[in-house]
Amino acid sequence: MEEGYAIGIDCGSTLCKGVLLGPNGIAATSVLPTGWDLPESASRVLVELKGSVSNTVTDIPVIATGYGRDTVRERKQAVTEISAHARGACCLIPGTRTVIDIGGQDCKVIAVENGRVTSFQMNDKCAAGTGRFVQMILERFKADIRLMDELLAAEKSIQLNSTCAVFAESEIIGLLAKGHSREEIVGGVALSLAVKISSLAARVGLRTPAVLSGGLAESAGIRRALSEVLGVEVQFLSQGLYAGAIGAACMGLNKK
């Protein structure tokens, strides 16, 4: 095994993220849509990461996490996304005590103490509490995360009454027909998501510092909605998209 190097692969339901850790920290990152062939997506990410280091660096351990972790052919070990996101968040912001991970398939609130998971709550039963729900709405508006933040900057919202993603989408179509703006609807989606997360946080016991990881980590609008509903500042987690992969790689190096 190459001393001082490890690769973390976070194979999620939407994106496959990879991180190469080296002696000086993060040496390379890679992200691709997961698509229908999870093993192939992970292998392509791995090839890209290994291509960023010298050919003399060989036998780098690969630690896999995420929804598709068991499909990563090259893995040396597979770890849960709960432990990986907690470790990655603490690596990026030492002292983190609450990690909110909004994934494509589920949403998790993780309590952490001294870098170790003490408790967690997960919503994996309803799509309305996940990143997939946000993605559905953005696709309807032909928008990306940057436009979402522009819409959320207006700080307008309308209450969504539906608790199911399917019914909520129908409700949104009705709201558009009544003349409600995109700003109001996207604000309502962010508020609805934050309220669902607050119920998970209440069962875990929310403590600060609290950070947001996963695909929505860079959204200032989502962090603002969460902060308002939770009553604490949800901190910006630089490279939060890669938190799971970073945590997995840290486990490969046995770093805290």
Sequence and secondary structure as in RCSB ss.txt:
>XXXX:A:sequence
MEEGYAIGIDCGSTLCKGVLLGPNGIAATSVLPTGWDLPESASRVLVELKGSVSNTVTDIPVIATGYGRDTVRER
KQAVTEISAHARGACCLIPGTRTVIDIGGQDCKVIAVENGRVTSFQMNDKCAAGTGRFVQMILERFKADIRLMDE
LLAAEKSIQLNSTCAVFAESEIIGLLAKGHSREEIVGGVALSLAVKISSLAARVGLRTPAVLSGGLAESAGIRRA
LSEVLGVEVQFLSQGLYAGAIGAACMGLNKK
>XXXX:A:secstr
  TT EEEEEE SSEEEEEEEETTEEEEEEEEE  S HHHHHHHHHHHHHTTS TT     EEEESTTGGG TT 
SEE  HHHHHHHHHHHHSTT  EEEEE SS EEEEEEETTEEEEEEEE S GGGSHHHHHHHHHHTT  HHHHHH
HHTT         SHHHHHHHHHHHHHTT  HHHHHHHHHHHHHHHHHHHHHHH   SSEEEEETTTT HHHHHH
HHHHHTS EE  TTGGGHHHHHHHHHHHT  
